[in-house]
Amino acid sequence: MTKPFLLGSTPDIVDFAEVAYGFRRLLIPPKALKLIAGRRAKLEALLAQDRVMYGINTGFGELASQRVSRENLKALQVNLIRSHACGVGEPLEDAEAAALTFARANELAMGNSGVRPVLVKRLADLVNKGVIPFIPSKGSVGASGDLAPSAHMALVLIGEGYAKFRGESSWRPAPAVLKKAGIKPIELAEKEGLALINGTQAMKAVGGLALFEAMNLFSAAVLTGAMSLEALKGTPVAFDPRIHALKPHLGQRDVAAMLLALLKGSQIRASHKSSDKRVQDPYSLRCMPQAMGAASDAIEYALGVFETEFASVTDNPLVVPGKGPGGIEVLSGGNFHGQAVAFAADFAAIAITALGNISERRIAQLVSDFKVLPPFLARNPGLESGFMIAHVTAAALCNENKVLSHPASADSISTSANKEDFVSMGMNAALKLKTVVRNTARIYAIELIAAAEGVEFHRPLKSSRRIESAVAALRKISPAFKGDEVFSERIEAVADAMLTGYFLP
């Protein structure tokens, strides 16, 4: 277990993933507790003056003009949670639910929401004790934040809804899980229900973890491309840095350098270098720096957007320093709007779809270049089908990715009696991104398994040290084929290994 994450600070993608997967605990530093308590006291002073403040002593959305009496302010917050808990579909994965809870706790710890310290402590308790709220994945339009998913998380805090412990398969009523965890349900005070659900925490959780997987996948993808080049006896000439200095996109230069490093010292390449009559390889090999580098740049852009969002306060209204009583003001704005995250998730999905497409083209080369490799990489072609249908699986996954690459962020459907008349669809973009990343990991798993077969076909010649090391690592989870065998479990195992960083250098 690494050192705890201090709530109220700025997480990067690694911090975010480590907390989500249960590798780090949360702590609230004294400075953050003092800030939260101070802002809460000042907000309560404004409430005592009976000032009108949206969502604190008014209704919500189009009902903002409706004043709520002081004796009903706490009921207002509970009603909000219950009425907004209308998500549907499969629940979020354990890590995604924990990431959502963490994201909300970290924002509230920044002191701009006017909640009590005890609320932040309870959220931290859920994460630290492995309590996973039941959060249906569908139902958010990405503004006024991820209301429905977050409301299901908030239900658990007040002792309603369903939950389980990390790793369990069955859901139980939340009170039983909280009791076993030693967590007391909370009674919400003014503003706190709204503060729990107004924000981009669901799209950050799903999209952020998908990006983390994509980063692991990308490194494995470049390795896989290099291995395919070796299996097909391609040339690394196209990766010469002098070429890429003339088109200096960062991702392109990086991928070219990575490929050269991966291929350095190959006996396979040396064996055919002097007699090689093929001047140029197919685009799927020759243009890996240009195509895969562009995907890398898009992933890096998306990562920058998400890490900015991790560091943001996306609640509404916000308690900020100002010239009002007590030195604060309560301002209504739109930081809950997920447009930036929606765009980033859609851009990343498009880029990763292309990353899968170029892999499928290399698989096609591996199973059909009969001058270099046996047909379909079969040991006994005709009697055996080899990788024939594994390639078909890759093609099917590519097609699904292309469908999912239609941007969710291009759409908006007005909600809440036209008060919320332009929304981001950021949660749908994040959910699509997750599926695209995992589909693409399966495509690359097929390519990697095929490329390893191709490299081993050239024995006794060996590839470079790094590629031989990768083949050895692969064989621990996908042994060499002895003939026609079942592919399915191998593909899933290798894809999972890619997503979790097994093939990182």
LOKEGU-787899 format. One record per residue: x, y, z of N, C-alpha, C, O in turn. Coordinates in steps of 0.1 Angstrom, whole numbers, plus 2048, in hexadecimal, padded with zeros to 3 digits. Example, Ala and Ser with C-alpha at 12.3 -4.5 7.8 and 13.67 -1.06 7.14 Angstrom:
8847C784E87B7D384E8847DF84E88E7DF855 8807EA8478897F584788180084F88680B850 
This chain:
8097F480080080080080980C80081180E809 8078157F680F8217F580A82C7FF7FF82A805 8108377FF80C8418097FE8478067FA8477FA 7F784B8107E984F80E7E885C8057F2864804 7DD85D7FE7DA8697F77D48748007CA870807 7D98808007D388A8087C88918017CA8987F7 7BC8908067B08968007B18A58007B78AB809 7AC8AB7F57AD8BA7F37B98BE7EB7BB8C97E8 7C18B47E67CD8B67DE7CA8B27CF7BF8AE7CC 7D48B37C77D28B07B87D78A37B47E38A17B4 7CE8997B17D288C7AC7D688C79E7D0893796 7E188579A7E388278C7DD8747897D686F791 7DE87077D7D78647787DC8587807D384F783 7E88577847ED84C78C7E784C79A7E284279F 7E78587A17E08597AE7D28547AD7CD84D7B5 7CB8597A37BD8567A17BB8477A07B28417A6 7C38417977C18327967C582A7A27BE8217A6 7CF82E7A97D48277B57C98287C07C781E7C7 7C28337C17B88337CB7AC82B7C67A68247CE 7A882C7BA79D8257B479E8167B679580F7B9 7AB8117B47AD8027B47B07FD7C27B27F27C4 7AF8067CC7B18027DA7BF8017DF7C27FB7E9 7C98077D87D78077DB7DB8127E57E68127EB 7D281C7E67D68277EF7CA82B7F77BE82B7F3 7CC82F8047C283480C7C184480B7C984A805 7B68498107B48578107B685D81E7B1857828 7BC86881F7BD87082C7B987E8297BB88481F 7B38848347AF8928337B889A83C7B8898848 7C18A28367CB8A983E7C48B48477B98B9843 7CA8B78527C48C185B7C18CE8547B78D5857 7C98D284B7C78DF8447BA8DF83C7B38E883C 7B78D38367AB8D282E79F8D28377958D8834 7A08CA8427958CA84C7928D88517868DC852 79C8E085479A8ED8597938F684E78A8FE852 7978F58427918FC8377828F883577A901834 7808EB8357728E78337698EC83E75E8F183C 76D8EA84B7668EF8567638FE856758903859 76D90585276C91485276291884775A92184A 76291383C75991683174B912835741919832 74990783C73C90284073690C84A72B910849 73E91085373A91A85E73592785772B92D85B 73C92B84D73893884772B93683E72393F83E 72A92A83871D92783171292783A70792C837 71392184670892085070592E8556F9931858 70F93785570C94585970394B84F6FA953853 7059498426FD94E8386EF9488386E594F836 6EE93B83B6E193583D6D993B8486CD93D847 6E093F8536D994585E6D395285B6C9957861 6D99598506D496684C6C89648426C396E83D 6C595883E6BA9548356BD95A8276B395D820 6C995A8236CC95E8156C895380C6C994780F 6C39578006BF94D7F66CB9487EF6D394F7E9 6CD93B7EF6D99347E96D49287E16CE91F7E7 6D79277D56D291C7CC6D690E7D26E290C7D6 6CC9057D36CF8F77D76D18F67E66D38EB7EB 6D29017ED6D49007FB6C79038026C38FC80C 6C090E7FE6B39108036A99137F869F91A7FA 6AC90D7EC6A390E7E16A19007DB6A98F77DE 6988FE7D16978F27CA6A28F17C06AB8FA7C0 6A28E77B76AD8E47AE6A88E67A069D8E479C 6B28E97976AF8EA7896A58F57866A690078B 69A8F177F6908FB77B6888FF788680908788 68A8F77936828FA79F68B9037A86889057B4 6959097A369E9127AB69691E7B169B9247BA 68B9227AB68492E7B067B92A7BC6769337C2 67A91E7BF6729197CA67A91A7D76849127D9 6769227E167D9237EE6799177F666E9127F6 6829127FE68090780868190C81668B913819 67890981E67890E82C6849088346888FE830 68891083E69490B8456928FE84C69C8F684C 6868FB8506848EE8576858E284D6858D6851 6848E58406848DA8366918D982E6928D2825 69B8E18326A88E182B6AF8D482B6B58D0820 6AF8CD8366B68BF8366AE8B582E6B48AD827 6A18B682F6988AD82669A8AF81869A8A680F 69D8BC81469F8C08066AB8B88016AB8B37F5 6B68B68096C28AF8046BF8A08026C489A7F9 6B889A80C6B588C80B6AC8897FF6AE8807F8 6A28927FD6998907F26A08917E569E88A7DB 6AA89A7E46B289B7D86B988E7D56B988A7C9 6BF8887DF6C787C7DC6BD8717D86C086A7CE 6B286F7DE6A98647DB6A38667CD6A385D7C5 69F8737CA6998757BD6A38747B169F8717A6 6B08777B46B98767A96C08697A76C786679E 6BD85F7B06C38527AF6BA84A7A56B38407A9 6BB84D7996B384678E6BC8417836B8840778 6C883D7876D183777D6CC8297796C5822781 6D182476D6CD8177686D98107626E4817761 6D880475F6E37FC7586EC7F67626EA7F676E 6F67F075C7007E97647077F276E70A7FE76B 70B7ED77A7117F67847207F977F7267F1778 72580478473380778273C7FC7897377F6792 7477FA7837517F07897567F6796754802799 75B7ED79E7607F17AC7697FD7AB7678067B3 7737FC7A377D8077A277681479E77A81F7A2 76D81379476681F79075D82679B75D83279C 75681D7A274E8227AD7578297B87548337BE 7628227BB76C8287C57728357C077483F7C7 7748367B277A8427AD77084D7AD7748597B0 76384A7AB7598557AC75885A7BA7588667BC 7588517C47588567D276485E7D57638687DC 7708597D177C8617D377C86F7CD77F8787D3 77786F7C077787C7B976E8867C17718927C2 7638817C675A88B7CD76088F7DB75F89A7DE 7668857E276C8897EE7778937EC77989C7F4 77F8917E278A89A7E07868A87DC78C8B27E1 77B8A97D47768B77D17708BD7DE7728C97E0 7688B67E67628BC7F276D8C07FC76B8CA803 7788B97FB7838BD80578A8CA8017938CF808 7878CF7F578D8DC7F17868E87F778B8F37F6 77B8E57FE7758EF80676C8F97FF768903804 7688F67F275F8FF7EB7518FB7EA7499017E2 74D8F17F173F8EC7F17378EF7FD72B8ED7FD 73D8F38087368F68147318EB81C7278ED823 7378DF81A7328D38227398D282F7438D9831 7348CA83873B8C78457468BE8437468B583A 7508BF84B75C8B584A7578A784B75D89E845 74D8A4853748896855744890848746883846 73F89783E73B89283274788D82A747882824 75289482A75E89082376488482A76987B823 76388483776987883E76186C83B767861839 75486D83974C86183674F85C828750850826 75186581F75586181176385A81176485080B 76C85F81977985981A77884B82077F84281D 76F84A82A76D83D83176883282676C827827 75F83681E75A82D81376682780B76781B809 76E83080777A82C7FE783824806788819802 78782881279182281A78D81481F79580B820 78081282177B8058267767FC81B7707F281E 77880180F7747F88037657F68017617EC7FC 75D80080674F7FF80374C8057F574F8107F2 7457FD7ED7428007DF7338037DE72B7F97DF 72F80F7DC7218127D971C80C7CC72480B7C2 7108087CC7098037C070680F7B76FD8177BB 70C8117AC70B81D7A470881979571181578E 6FB8197916F881678370081F77A70282B77D 70481A76E70D82176670682B75C70D834757 6F982A75A6F28327506E883C7576E2838761 6E78487516DD8517566E385F7586DB86875D 6EF8617556F586F7566F68757486FB86F73E 6F38827476F588A73B70189373C70489A733 70889274771589A7497138A874C71D8B074A 7088AC7517058BA7566F68BA75A6EE8B5753 6F38BE7666FA8C47717038BA7787018B7784 70D8B67717158AB77770F89E77570589C76E 71689477B71188677A70888378670B87C78F 6FC8887846F288878F6EE87A7936EF87779F 6E987378A6E386678D6EE85C7936EB85679E 6F985A78C7038517927088567A070984E7AA 7098637A270E8687AF7048677BA7078657C5 6F78687B66EC8667C06EC8587C56E98567D1 6EF84E7BD6F08407C26FB83F7CC6FA8377D6 7068457CA7118457D470D84C7E070F8477EB 7068577DF70185F7EB6F78577F36F68587FF 6EF84F7EC6E58467F36EC83E7FE6E783C809 6F78387FB6FF82F80470383781070283281B 70784480E70C84C81970184E82470384F830 6F484F81F6E98528286E284582C6D8845833 6E98398296E382D82E6D88278256D082082A 6D882B8196CE82580F6D581F8036E1820802 6CE8197FA6D48137EE6DB8067F16D88007FB 6E48037E96EB7F67EA6FB7F97E96FF8027E4 7027EF7EF7107F07EF7167E27F070F7D87F2 7237E17F072B7D57F27397D97F673C7E47F6 7417CF7FA74F7D17FC7577CE7EF7527C67E7 7627D57ED76A7D37E176D7C47DE7717BD7E8 76A7C07D276D7B27CF7617A97D076179E7CB 7577AD7D874B7A47DA7437A57CD7447AE7C5 73B79A7CB73279A7BF72479E7C171D7A27B8 71F79C7CE71179F7D070F7AC7D87177B07E0 7047B37D57017BF7DB6F77BD7E76EF7B47E7 6F97C57F16F17C47FD6EB7D28016F17DC7FD 6E07D28096DC7DF80D6E77E78146EF7E281C 6E87F48116F37FC8166F47FC8257007FB82A 6EA7FD82D6EB7FD83C6F47F18416FC7F384A 6F17E583B6F97D98407087DB83D7107D7845 70B7E08317197E182D7207EC83572B7EA83A 7197F783771F80283F7217FD84E72B800854 7187F68537197F18617267E886272D7E986C 7277DF8587337D68597407DE85774A7DA85D 73F7E984F74B7F184D74E7FA85975980185A 7447FC86274680586D74481386974A81C86F 73B81685F73982385A72A82785E72181F85A 72883286471B83686871583F85D71B848858 70883B85970284384F70185285370085585F 70285B84970286984C6F487084A6ED86C841 6F18798536E58818516EA88E84A6F189684F 6E589083E6E989B8366E58A983B6D98AA840 6ED8B283B6EA8C083E6E88C88326E98C3827 6E58D58346E28DE8286EE8DE81E6F98DE822 6EA8DD8126F48DE8066FA8D08037008CE7F8 6FB8C780D7038BB80C6FE8B18017068AB7FB 6F18B08006EC8A77F66F18AC7E86F68A47E0 6EF8B87E56F38BE7D87028BD7D67068BA7CB 7098BF7E17188BF7E071D8B17DD7288AF7D7 7158A77E07198997DD7178957CF71E88C7CA 70E89B7C870A8967BB70D8A07AF70E89C7A4 7108AD7B27128B67A87208B77A47298BC7AB 7248B17987328B17947348A678A72B89F786 7418A578574589C77A74B89077F753889778 74888C78C75088179274E87378B75786B78B 74287078574086377F74886277274E85876F 74786D76974E86C75D75D86D75F765867758 76287376A77087376D77486577177F86176E 76B85E77976F85177E77084777277A840771 76684676A76683D75F770840754778838750 77084D75077985174678785174A79084E743 78985575779785675C79E84875D7A9847759 79683E76279C83176279D82B7557A7823752 79482E74B79682973E7A382F7377AA828730 7A583C73A7B28427357BE83B73B7C883A734 7BD8387487C883174F7CB8247487D7821745 7C181D7457C281073D7C881372F7D080B72B 7C381D7297C882171C7D782471B7DE820712 7DC82A7267EA82D7277F28207287FD81F721 7EE8177307F480A7317F48037237FE7FD71F 7E880371D7E67FD7107EF8027057F57FB6FD 7F180F7067F98166FB8078106FB80D80D6F0 80D80F70681B80A70781C7FC7018257F86FA 8127F47058117E66FF80E7E66F08137DD6E9 8077F06EC8047F16DD8107F36D58127ED6CB 8197FC6DA8257FF6D282E7F26D28347EF6C8 82F7EC6DE8377DF6DE8317D56D58397CE6CE 8247D46D481E7CA6CB8217CD6BD8237C46B5 8207DA6B98237DE6AB8317DA6A78347D669C 83A7DD6B18497D96AE84A7CA6AC8517C66A3 8437C26B48447B46B383E7AF6A68437A669F 8337B56A182D7B26948377B56898387AD67F 83E7C068A8487C46808537B967F8577B5674 8577B468A8617AA68A85C79D68486279667C 85079968884A78D68384878D67384A78366D 84679966E84379B66085079F6598507A264D 85C79F6608687A365A8687B065386D7B2648 8627BA65B8617C765686E7CF6588777CA65E 86E7DB65487A7E46558787EF65F86D7F665E 8817F266887F7FE67188480B66A885815671 88880B65E88D81765788382265988782E65B 87682065886C82A65986C83166786583B668 87382C67087383267E87F83A68088183F68B 88783C67689384567789085367C887859676 89685768689386468C89487068288D87A684 89C86F67889D87966E89087B66688D887662 88887166587B87265F87287A66886A883663 87287767486887C67E86C88A682863892687 87888E68087C89C6838768A56798748B167C 8718A066E86B8A866385C8A96658558B065E 8578A266F8488A26728478A0681843896686 84B8AA68984E8A86978438A86A18438AE6AB 8388A169E82E89F6A88348966B383B88D6B1 83189A6BF8378946CB8358856CB83E87D6CD 8288816CA8258736CA82C86B6BF8308606C1 82C8716B383386A6A88428676AB84785C6A9 8488726B08578706B38598666BE86285E6BD 8508666C885285D6D385084E6CF8578466D2 84584C6C784283E6C284E8396B985282E6BB 8538426B085E83D6A886A8396B187082F6AE 86D8426BB87883E6C38768326CB87F82A6CD 86A8306D08668246D78688176CE86D80D6D3 8648186C286580D6B98738096B68777FE6B6 87B8136B488A8116B189080A6BD8988016BC 88D80F6C98938096D588E7FB6D78967F26DB 8817F86D487C7EA6D58837E16CC8847D56CF 8867E56C088B7DC6B589B7DB6B58A07D36AE 8A17E36BD8B07E36BD8B67D66C08B37D06CB 8BF7D16B88C77C56BA8C07B86B68C37AD6BA 8B67B96AD8AF7AE6A88B77A569E8BC7AA695 8B87986A18BE78F6988B578C68C8BA78A681 8A878D68E89F78B6838A17966788A179366C 8A17A267D8A37AD6748B17AC66D8B27AE661 8BB7A96748C97A766E8C979D6648D179E65A 8C17926658C278765C8BD78A64E8C1784644 8B479464D8AE7976408B17A563B8AC7A9631 8B97AC6438BC7BA63F8C37BB6328BF7C462A 8CD7B36308D57B56238CE7B06178D17B560C 8C57A76188BE7A260D8B07A760B8A87A2603 8AC7B161489E7B661489B7BE6078A27C8605 8927B960088E7C05F38817C85F587D7D05EC 87B7C860186F7CF6038737DD6088797DF613 8707E76008757F560486C7FB60E870802617 85F7F860E8557FE61784C7F361C8477EB615 8497F462983F7EB62F8317F162E8307FD62A 8267E96308197EF6308177FA63A81F7FB644 80E80263880C80E64180A80A65080F811659 8047FF6528017FB66080E7F866880E7F8674 8197F66608267F466682F80166583480666E 82F80665983881165683381E65D83B826661 82682065E82082C66381D82B672815833677 82282267981F82168782282E68F81A832697 82D83468C83084169482584C69182185269A 82284D68481885768080A85468680385D68B 8058486847F88446897F78426987EE84869E 80083A69D7FF8376AB8048436B47FF8466BF 80D84B6AE8118576B58068616B68058686C0 7FE8636AC7F386C6AC7E98676B77E386F6BE 7E785A6B87DE8556C37E48586D17DD85C6DA 7F18576D27F885B6DF7F58696E27F286D6EE 7F68726D87F48806DB7E68836DF7E388B6E8 7DC87C6D97CE87D6DD7CC8786EC7C487E6F3 7D286D6EF7D18686FD7D78727077D1874711 7E28777037E988170C7E088E70E7DF893719 7DA8927037D189D7047C589A70E7C28A2717 7BF88E70C7B488A7157B98897237B288D72C 7C58847257CA8837337CC8917397C8892745 7D089A7327D18A87377C48AE73C7C38B4746 7BA8AB7347AC8B07377A78A97447A28B074D 7A989C7457A48957507AC89975D7A689A767 7B989B75C7C089E7687BD8AD76C7BD8B0778 7B98B57637B48C27677A78C176E7A48C8778 79E8B87697918B576F7938AF77D78B8B2786 79D8A677F7A08A178C7A38AC79679F8AB7A2 7A98B67927AD8C179A7A38CC79C7A58D67A3 7978CA79678D8D47967828D27A07808C77A5 77B8DD7A376F8DD7AB7638DE7A27628E979C 75A8D47A27508D47987428D479E7388D1798 7418D97AA7348DA7B172D8E77AD7338EF7A6 7218E97B171A8F57AF70E8F57B97078EB7BB 70C9017C071490D7C072190B7C87229017CF 72A9157C67379147CC73891E7D773492A7D6 73F91B7E27429247ED7519297EB75A9217EB 7529367E875F93B7E47629477ED75994E7F2 76F94B7EE7729577F576C9637EE76C9647E1 76796D7F57619797EF75F9847F9764983804 75698D7F57549997FD7479978057429A180B 74198C80573598A80C73798881B743989820 72C98682372E98483173797883473596D82E 74097A83D74997084175496E83775C965838 75597782D76097682375E96B818767967812 75196681674E95D80C74396180473B96A808 74195B7F873695D7F073194F7EB73A9467EA 72594D7E871F9417E271B9447D471294B7D1 72393E7CB7219417BC71B9357B572092A7B7 7129377AC70D92D7A371392E796714939790 71892379171F92278471C91577D71290F77F 72691177572490476D7308FB76D7328F4763 7388FB7787438F27777408E37777488DB774 7338E077972F8D277872E8CD76A72C8C1767 72F8D676072D8D37527398CB74D7448CF74F 7368C07477418B67437468B773574B8AD72F 7448C372E7478C47207568C071D7598B9714 75F8C672576D8C37227718B47247788AF71C 76B8AE72E76D8A073076789872576D88E720 75B89C72175489471675C89570975E88B703 7618A17057698A26F97768996FB7798926F1 77C89A70678989270878688370778E87C700 77B87E70D77887070C77586C6FE7798616FA 76E8746F776A8716E97778716E07788686D8 77F87B6E278C87C6DA79486F6DC7998696D3 79586C6E979D8606ED7978536E779F84B6E2 78A8526E77848466E17868456D278983A6CD 7868506CB7898516BD79784C6BA79A8446B2 7A08526C27AF84E6C17B18406C37B98396BC 7AB83A6CE7AE82D6D27A78236C87AC8186C6 79C8276C279681F6B77A081E6AC7A18136A6 7A68296A87B082969D7BC8206A17C1819699 7BF8206AE7CA8186B37C78096B17CF8016AD 7BA8066B37B67F86B17B57F56A27B87E969E 7B17FE69A7B07FC68B7BE7F86857BF7EF67D 7C87FF6897D57FC6837DB7EF6887E27E8681 7D77EB6947DA7DE6997D47D36917DA7C968E 7C77D568E7C07CB6867C67C96797C77BE673 7CB7D46737D27D36667DF7CB6677E27C465D 7E67CD6727F27C56737EF7B66767F67AD671 7E47B367D7E07A567E7DD79F6717E179466E 7D67A76687D37A265B7E079F6537E179564C 7EB7A76557F87A564F7FE79865480379064D 7FD79666180378A6687FC77D663803773662 7F077D6607E977165C7E976F64D7E4764648 7ED7796457EC7786377F977A62F7F9778622 80477D63581177F62E81777162D82076E635 81376962381775B62282675A61E82B74F61F 82C76561983A76461684376462284E75F621 83E76962D84676A63984276164484A75B64B 83575F64582F75665082674C64A82074E63F 82374165181A73764C80C73D64C808746654 8037386437F573D6427EE73D6507EE733657 7E97486547E274A6617EA74566D7E4742677 7F774566B8007416767FD73367B80072F687 7F772B6737F471D67680071467480771666B 80270A67D80D70167C80A6F76718146F266B 7FE6F466F7FA6EA6657EE6F065D7E36EC65F 7F16FA6547E670164D7DD6F86467E16EE63F 7D06FA6477C66F16417C06E864C7B46E964E 7C86E06527C36D965E7C06E26697B66E0671 7C86EC66A7C66F66757C270466F7C7707664 7BB70C6767B67196727BF7246777BF72F672 7C77216827D072B6877C973768C7BF736694 7CD7436887C875068D7BD7556847BA761684 7B774D67B7AD7526727A275967879E764675 79C75368279075968979476269478B76B698 7A07616997A476B6A37A477969C7A17836A2 7A977968F7A878568779A78A685797796686 79178168378378568277E78C68F77679568E 78278669A77E78D6A778379B6A877C7A46AC 79079D6A47957AA6A378D7B469A78B7BF69E 7897AE68F7817B76867747BA68C76F7C668A 76E7B16937617B469A7627BF6A475A7C76A6 76D7BE6AC7707C86B67727D66B076E7E06B6 77A7D66A577C7E369E76F7E969A76D7F569B 7667E16957597E66907517EC69C74B7F769B 7517E56A774A7EA6B37507F86B77498016BB 75D7F96B77648056BB7608106B275E81C6B6 75F80E6A575B81869B74D81D69E74B82969D 7448156A27378196A67388226B273182C6B3 74081E6BC7418256C97498326C774983A6D0 7508346BC7578406BA74F84C6B67548576B6 74284A6B47398566B273985E6BF7368586C9 73C86B6BE73E8726CB7318756D272787A6CD 7318716DF7268746E77248836E97198886EB 73088A6E97308986EC72A8A16E17288AD6E2 72789A6D57218A26CA7128A46CD70B8AB6C5 70D89E6D76FE89E6DA6FB8A66E77048A76F0 6F08AC6E76EA8B26F36DB8B06F36D58B36E9 6D58AC6FE6C78AC7006C38B470C6C88B1717 6BA8BE7096B68C77146AF8BF71F6A78B771C 6B28C272C6AB8BC7376A78C77416AA8D3740 6A08C274C69B8CB7576948D77526978E2755 6898D47496808DF7446888EA73E6858F6740 6938E673669B8EF72F6A48F87376AB901732 6A58F67446AE8FD74C6BC8F874A6C68FF748 6BD8EB7486CA8E47456C98E17366C78D5732 6CB8EB72E6C78EA7206D38E67166D18E570A 6DF8E571C6EA8E07146F38D871D6F98DD726 6F48CB71A6FB8C27227068BB71A7078BC70E 7108B472271C8B071B71C8A171772389D70E 71489971D71488A71B72188471E72687A718 72888A72873688672B73687873174087172F 72C87473972C86673E72B85C733732852733 72385E72972285571E72F85471673384A712 73686071574386070E74D857716755850710 74C85872375685172C75384272B75C83A72A 74683E72B74283072A74782A71D74B81F71C 74583271274982D70575882B70475D8216FF 75F83570A76E83470A77382771177B82070C 76C82471C77081772376F80B71A778803719 76480A7137617FF70A76B7FF6FF7707F46FB 76E80A6F977880B6EE7868076F378C7FF6EC 78A80B6FE7978087037987F87057A27F2701 78E7F270B78F7E470E78D7DC7017947D1700 7857E06F77857DA6EA7927DA6E47977D06DE 7997E66E47A67E76DE7B07DF6E47B97DA6DE 7AF7DD6F17B97D56F87B87C66F37C27BF6F2 7AB7C26F07A97B46EB7AF7B36DD7B57A96D9 7AE7BE6D57B37BE6C77C37BC6C87C97B46C1 7C97C46D17D77C36D37DC7B66D97E77B16D6 7D37B06E17D77A36E67D87996DB7E17916DB 7CE7996D27CF7906C67DB7936BE7E27896BA 7DE7A06BC7EA7A36B47F779E6BB8007986B5 7F87A06C880479C6D080678D6CF8117896CD 7FB7866D17FC7776D18007736C380976A6C2 7FB7796B97FE7756AB80D7796A88147716A2 8117856AC81E7896A98297816B083377E6AA 82677C6BC82F7736C38317666BC83C7616BB 8267616B78267556AF82F7576A383774F69F 82E76369C83676669184576769484D76268D 84876E69F85676F6A385C7616A686775F6A2 8547596AD85974B6B085B7436A38627396A3 85374669985473F68C86274068686773867F 86974B68987674E68388274868C88D74B689 87F74069588973A69D89273169488D72C68A 89F7306978A67346A38AA7436A48AF7476AF 8A774B69A8AA75969B8A275F6A689675B6A9 8A87696AD8A17706B889E77E6B48A67846AC 8947846BA8917926B889A79A6C28A37946C8 8977A66C489E7AF6CE89C7AA6DC8937A26DF 8A57AF6E58A47AB6F38967AF6F88907A7700 8917BB6F58857BF6FB8797B76F686F7B46FD 8797B46E986E7AC6E486E79E6E88647986EB 87A7986EA87B78B6EF87678A6FE870781702 87979570587479571386579671385F79071C 85F79E70A85179F70984A79170584078E70A 85178A6FC84C77D6F884C77470484276C706 85777470C85776B71884D76F722847766728 84A77C72484078072D83277C728829778730 83077D71B82377871582176A71781676571A 82B76271682A75371782674F725821744727 82875772F82375473C81475473D80E74E746 80D75C7357FF75C7357F87577297EC754729 80075571E7FB74F71280674670C80E74B704 80773A71081173170A81172F6FB8067326F5 81C72B6F681C72A6E781271F6E380F7156EA 80C7226D78027186D280970B6CD81470C6C8 8027006CF8076F36CA7FE6EF6BF8006E46B9 7F56F66BB7EB6F36B07DF6FC6B27E07066B9 7D46F86AD7C87006AF7C36FF6BE7C16F36C3 7C270A6C57BD70A6D27B37156D47B171E6CC 7AC7156E07A271F6E37A972C6E57B272D6EE 7A57376DF7AB7446E07A574D6EB7AC7556F1 79874B6EE7917556F579775970279A765705 79B74F70B7A07537187AE7597167B276271E 7B675570C7C375B70A7C176A7077C977270C 7B876D6FE7B677B6FA7B27837067B878E708 7A977F70E7A578671A7B07887247B2793729 7B877E7267C377E72F7CD78872B7D2790733 7D178871E7DB7917197D679F7197DE7A871C 7C97A17157C47AE7157C47B47237C77C0725 7C07AC72D7C07B173B7CE7B573F7D07BF746 7D87AD73B7E67B073F7EA7BD7397F27C573F 7E67C072C7EA7CC7267E47D872E7EB7E2730 7D77D77317D07E27387D67E57467D57F074B 7DB7DB74C7E17DD75A7F07DF75A7F67DF765 7F67E174F8047E474E80E7D974F8197DC752 80A7CD74C8127C174C81E7C37428297BE745 81C7C97378267CA72D82E7D772D8357DA723 82C7DF7378337EB7388427E873A8467DF740 84B7F07348597EE73485F7F074386B7EE745 
